[in-house]
Amino acid sequence: MKKIFFMLLTLSLTLASCSSDSVSTDSGNSNELLLKSTSEVNDNLRALRREALNDLNQGGEIYYYAEIGAVFHTKSKSSIVIPPFSIKTKRGEDINGVLRIDYIEIFDRSKMLVANTPTMALVNGQKELLVTGGEFYLDIRYRREQVEIVSPIKVNIGTWNSEAEPRGMVLWNGDIDQNDNLTWLPADPNDLNFENDGQIFSGREGGVMYDVLIKNSRNFGWCNVDKLIKFPGEKTNIKVVVPQVFNHTNSAVYMAVEGQNNMMFQLDTFDSGNNSFQFPSDLASVGLDVHLIFVAEVNGNYVYSILSAPVGNNSTYTITSNSLIHTTNYQQLEAAIVALP
């Protein structure tokens, strides 16, 4: 299964609290993550998305004793549990020293948009819609080298971070195509599964948790606690025509559903003939109240336009140049999404 890694992205790491002996969470530390290098998306748009990912990184440093293990806590009260002797170096050596952790988690649609992590699945060759209990990215390094998982480590994510109903959630791995578009693939239970003990190490219980076991190093990267969602109504496709100066290399179109904060869908198929974006198949539900969100990069910043309407059968929507709103930072775009009903 193909894993997501980011392309030579240097991340400034935010502060996070750590159990075990904490060494440092200095934001001056940085780590390079691997991304696809074959993207057709222009560098300025990629830079805007990287900036958002930068700011979302809750990573830091923690001291790991092979005989004791360690627990890393995030600002959102998630925990990364690294049991004793669960990780080694690539050469099979025990680790006693400082670990560098990169950890990003995303629950709401505004952050999905600015980070370009929509909730779109690929199941049996068909795109499907998802609602998330939490998207997360994890990487752990020792002396600048990714560690080797030899027995499962665990990520505990609180169900309270998402309004989505926890029952029925399953695990997914992320994959990015040549246009930097993210798709979620069903996880192999031999690589990634739930442990429903609700505990961190041996007994400190919290609230209701998704306990995700990561069983090997190839599952570092993006993972997701999601489930398929189907809205009532006849299924259709929609087309969003964008101004001629924009295309799939410098812009994107997303669909948010009114009243639903834990999902964001991307119209990821571009038709150069009429300069429009659409879904790859009939995924929209006729009559569903949605917000169609066009975002693009101009002079190093976002411009955007939001069109709110019920989904019409095989409808075409047009984004005009005079509807574009210019920003000076990605947070202004994020705030516009937060403000949507």
ABEGO torsion letter per residue (X at the ends): XBBBBBBGBBBBBBBBBBBEBBABABAABBBBBBBBAABABBAAAAAAAAAAAAAABABEBBBBBAAAEBBBBBAAGBBBBBBBGABBBAAGBBBBEBBBBBBBBBABAAAAAAAGBBBBBBBGGBBBBBBBAEBBBBBBBBGGBBBBBABBBBBBBBAAABABBABGBBBBBBBBBAAGBBBBBBBBAAABBBBAAGBBEBGBBBBBBBBBBBABAAABEBBBBBBBBBBBEBBBBBBBBBBAABBAAABBBBBBBBGBAABBBBBABBBAAAGBBBBABBABBBGBBBBBBBBBBBGGBBBBBBBBBBBBBGBBBBBBAAABBBBABAAAAAAAAAABX
